């Protein structure tokens, strides 16, 4: 049995990992039975991806899918991080060794990879029970330096929902955030099928009126008129209401911001998400306000005015306070719960677009 026969299927599973705005900032080279995995810089230029931390979180999810898919096809994936010291964009060298025994639990996780998709619909507000929550916490803790915090108190969910919704205001009022975001949106099914990158408009779960308004907001002159009438403060009210339907709001935390820690956090996050799918639960990342606040905490304030810095810093503090993080940092917050199936999924690049076989 040769890994050569399965490498495309394994990498295809990796490509299905989540990434910021579905930018898929990765490439691979397969040669001499080894898979070299690389970060593609400047693929994600959003403010949320400062220091490429968001991309390295996505790389962790990619590697977790590689590990799961490899076992499904009969191999152990041996992942060596940052093994090319002279190449700052090299993420990992992956070698493969045969595994004789099938793993039923792993195969279920593998099946979940194709089902995984952000679900921006309302949830039913019911939290997982304490036994499940403890199981999820233990699962995340198996990854180096990672911990899971779960908030299922309705009052605190409401406070977090309001803080998270500030991001929607920033997406409209801040011209840089707005322009980068709206460039990533695939406005038609035809565009989505051609590009296979970015966020498909249907995944945002907008009603027909909201979708029409969102399309108009792509034009800055029109948006500025609406901003004068306070649309920037109204939109977050709808987002906050949506977030309050969560069964729980969670965060994976790490001891410090580093690319290694974000990779480990991304791996734990992907494993948790696939496990939630098996439990019939949905997930939506809610990282915007947190990542903007994290950026400011690193003294990076590019493209933000004083008022925006003040608003973000305040809500970032609220988020950290509710999660009770003191000596640790939030790698990614997200909401979970039971919801109807998403209306659409964003497509992924084809294997041959990111994998080179030599």
C-alpha positions, -999 to +999 in steps of 0.1 A: +000+000+000+015+033-011+007+068+001+010+079-035-024+064-042-041+084-015-022+117-012-048+137-033-077+124-012-058+133+020-050+168+009-086+173-003-097+167+032-072+192+044-085+219+020-120+215+037-106+231+069-121+265+079-101+296+072-107+334+076-132+345+050-125+311+033-092+325+019-075+291+021-039+304+027-020+273+020-001+252-006+015+218-006+043+199-024+045+161-024+078+146-032+096+114-021+066+103+000+067+135+020+041+163+021+055+198+026+029+222+038+033+260+033+017+292+044+008+316+015+014+351+028-009+380+019-038+357+010-057+371+039-052+408+042-079+415+067-072+433+100-084+402+118-054+383+105-026+405+120+007+386+124-010+359+103-023+344+136-057+337+119-040+319+090-019+297+114-051+288+133-065+277+099-033+258+092-039+239+125-073+229+113-059+218+079-033+196+097-059+180+119-080+171+088-048+156+073-042+135+104-078+123+104-079+116+066-046+098+068-059+073+094-090+068+073-069+057+044-046+035+065-017+058+075-004+077+105+005+113+096+037+122+114+037+160+115+070+179+121+063+217+125+086+244+112+113+220+100+126+243+073+143+270+094+154+290+063+118+293+050+095+314+072+065+302+051+071+265+058+046+252+082+051+214+084+067+183+069+044+154+070+055+118+065+033+088+065+035+053+080+010+024+075-016+017+102-030-019+103-061-013+124-091+007+114-105+032+139-142+035+138-143+068+158-117+083+134-138+072+104-168+090+118-148+122+122-136+118+086-172+117+074-178+149+094-151+168+075-173+170+044-204+180+065-186+208+084-198+243+076-204+275+096-240+278+106-252+314+109-288+305+115-305+308+149-300+280+174-326+267+199-308+280+230-303+247+246-268+241+261-250+207+260-253+190+294-224+191+319-211+156+309-208+167+273-192+200+282-166+182+303-160+158+274-154+187+251-130+204+276-110+172+279-108+168+242-094+203+237-069+199+265-053+170+247-036+195+224-006+213+238-014+245+257-051+245+248-081+249+271-118+252+264-141+277+283-178+272+279-203+300+289-239+288+290-253+313+315-280+333+296-270+366+311-234+362+301-244+349+267-264+382+262-234+403+273-210+384+250-235+387+221-236+424+224-198+426+225-194+403+195-219+423+175-196+454+175-178+436+147-208+441+124-207+478+131-169+479+123-175+461+090-198+489+078-182+520+094-145+512+089-137+516+053-107+493+053-125+464+070-155+470+048-135+470+015-115+439+023-146+420+034-167+429+005-140+420-019-141+384-006-179+380-011-191+358-039-223+375-050-237+348-074-236+311-076-218+314-109-191+335-093-189+310-064-184+281-088-157+298-107-136+312-078-141+286-051-127+311-026-142+337-003-176+338+013-206+329-007-234+354-001-259+326+007-238+313+036-245+346+055-282+335+060-296+369+050-333+373+043-342+387+008-344+423+021-311+420+041-294+405+011-306+433-011-293+459+014-260+440+018-256+442-020-262+479-019-236+483+009-210+471-015-211+506-030-194+530-005-213+561-016-247+543-010-234+529+023-223+564+035-259+576+031-272+548+053-244+554+078-256+590+083-290+575+094-273+552+119-274+519+100-240+511+116-256+510+151-288+492+139-272+461+122-255+449+154-289+447+171-299+420+147-265+402+151-267+404+189-302+389+188-289+360+167-260+353+190-283+352+220-300+321+206-267+302+213-268+271+235-234+281+247-206+305+237-171+291+239-135+300+236-103+281+231-075+297+251-037+296+248-009+309+272+004+334+247+001+345+211+024+325+189+021+307+156+028+274+173+000+280+198-024+290+171-017+259+151-024+237+182-055+257+189-067+253+153-061+215+155-082+213+188-109+235+173-113+214+142-114+182+162-140+197+185-161+210+156-162+176+139-172+160+173-200+186+176-213+175+142-215+139+154-235+152+184-259+170+161-247+205+170-238+235+149-210+261+153-202+296+141-169+314+148-175+349+164-139+361+163-142+396+149-142+418+180-118+396+198-092+397+170-095+434+166-090+438+203-061+414+203-045+435+175-049+467+195-034+449+226-003+443+204-001+481+198-012+477+162-039+503+153-035+506+115-067+517+098-085+524+131-096+558+144-096+568+181-133+561+185-130+527+170-100+518+192-120+529+222-151+509+213-131+478+204-109+480+235-140+483+258-158+453+243-126+432+241-122+438+278-158+427+284-152+395+264-121+387+284-138+394+316-168+372+309-145+343+299-124+349+330-091+349+312-063+364+332-030+348+325-043+332+292-054+346+259-084+338+237-074+320+204-109+319+190-144+324+204-174+307+188-210+298+195-226+264+195-261+250+196-288+231+177-299+248+145-314+240+112-290+231+084-271+259+067-286+272+035-253+269+016-216+261+019-187+280+005-167+260-020-131+251-018-102+252-043-095+220-062-066+198-050-046+205-081-048+242-074-028+239-041-010+206-044+022+201-066+033+165-070+070+161-081 
